[in-house]
Amino acid sequence: MSVDESDRYPDLDADERTTLTQFLDQYRRRALSLLQTLTDEQARSRTLVSTDLTAGGVVKHLAHMEDHWFTARVGGGELPEPWASAPSNTQPSWDMGSAVHDTVDQIADLYLAACARSREVTERLASLDTKAPRPSFGKGPVTLRWVLVHMLEETACHVGHLDLLTDPTRATGDSAY
């Protein structure tokens, strides 16, 4: 019996780079799989009354963060579309809010493309100690290691949000508690 790639647990004795990338990829797959369980309408809807978060908005935000941290920051490139022309200065949460105009397939494609660019940057940089050509937080450049750990934290946190936003028991009123 073959193991489904989405269920594969990261290697237990890998080097640091492999460990970080395998865990990040595991959370990336989880985010994508949770989004893809939804219809377009479900991905756009606010399922928790206490927040404006939508599942589509969370995954579109993750795509933005992939491109921000890997492509533009540590990779030294320019932000691709739709981020390059997004009204980030006047609408800082544009990535999350604009997802109401997107389909699940469009958001999934955007996220997959951003993750592919992030993997390319990670593979291209020789060392986890490689510093970004641009400073962050007004303090100095981050390293590839920092970006991997930060994106692992960001993605895992948002997968937790997606678990809540896509929980089918909320829609039916059923509860295990």
N, C-alpha and C positions, 0 to 999 in steps of 0.2 A: 504494500500500500504506500503510495507516495504522499508526502506531506505537502499540503497546500501552502504555497509561498506566503500567504497572508497569516498562516498559523505558525510559521517557522520562528522559533525563538533564537535570539542572537547567540553566537558561539560563546561558550563559557570560558575559553582560554585564549581569546584573540588579543592582538596588540591594541593599543589605545585608539588609533584611527579606525580600525575595523569595528571595534566595540561601539564607538560613537556613531559611526555611519549605519551600522546594523540596527541599533536602537532607534535612531532617527527614522530610518526607512520603515521600521515596524510601526511607528506612530503615524507616519505619512500614509501607509496602507490602511491603517485603522480609520483615519480621518476620511479618506476617499471612500472606503467601504460603507461608512455610516451615511455619508452624503448620498451615495448611490442606492440606498434603500428607500429613498424618498421620491415622491412625485415632485414636479416643478412647484406646484402649489404648496406642498408641505415644506419644501426647502425655503420658500419665501415667507412662510407664516411665523408669527411670534407665538411660540407654544408655551412660553413662561411669561406670565403677566408682569413679572417684576423686572423684565429686561427687554430691550429692543433687539437682542440678539436673534438671528435666524441661522439655521444650519448652513444655508447657502452663503450668508454673510461671513460666517466663521471661516469656511473653507476658502472663500475669495480673499479674506484677510491673510490667511496662511500663505496663499500664493504670493500676495504682495510682500509679506515678510521674507519669504524665500528669495525673491528677487532683490529686495532691499539689502539683506545681509550678505548673501552670497554673490550675486551678480554685481551690484553697485558698490557695496562696501568693501568686502575682502577681495573680491574679484577685480575691482577697479573699473568696471564697465559702466555703461549707462543703463538706466532703467528702461526696459522694453515697454511696449504698450500692453495694457491700457494705463500703466502707471506713469509713463512719460508725460501724458497729456491730462492726467487726472487733476482735478482742482484741489490738490492736497493743502494748499495754503489757506483756502477759504472753507474747505470741507475736510477736516482731518480724518473723519471716519468714512470717507467716500467709499473705500474698498468694501466695508461692511454694508453700508446703506445701498449702494448701487446694485448689489446682488439681487434685489427684488425685480430687476429687469432682465435677469439672466436665467437660462435653463440649467438644470442639473448637469446636462452634458456640456454646456459651455463652461460652467465653473470647474467641472472635472477636467476638461481639456486644458484650461488655464492653469490649474494646479499641477497637472502632470507635466506640462511644459516648463513651469517654474522649477519643479523638483528636478527635472532633467538638466536644466541649466545649473542648478546648485550642485548636482553630482559632477558635472563637467568641471566646474570651478574647483571643487574639492579634489578631484583627480589631478587637475593641472598643477595645483600648488604642492610643492615638494615636501613641505614640512607643516606640522600642526602649529609650529612657531612662526609661520609666515605672517607678517603684519600687513594689515590693510593699508593701501596707499592713501586712504582718507581717514582723518580722525573721527572719533565718535564721542558724543557726550561732552565735547569741548575739552577732553582730557588727553586724547592721543589715540593712536590706532589700536584696534582690537586685533587679535590673532585668529587664525583659522580655528584653533582649538576653542577659543571663546565663542565664536560664531556657531560652531557645532553644538556646544553645550547650551548656548542660549536658544538655538532653534529646537533642540531636544526639549528643553523646558517649555518653550512657547507652544510647540506642537502637542506635547503631552497635556498641558493645561487645557488647550482648546479641544482636544479629544474628550476630556472630561466634560466640557460644555456640550459637545456634540452628543455624548452619551445621554445627557439630560434632555437635550432638545429633540432627540430622536426616539426617546423611550416610548414604546407603543402603549404602555399601561396608563400613561397620562391621558391619552385620547379616549380610552375606554372607561376610565375611572377605576379600573382594577388596580389593586395594589397588593404587594406582598407584605405590607406592614399593617 
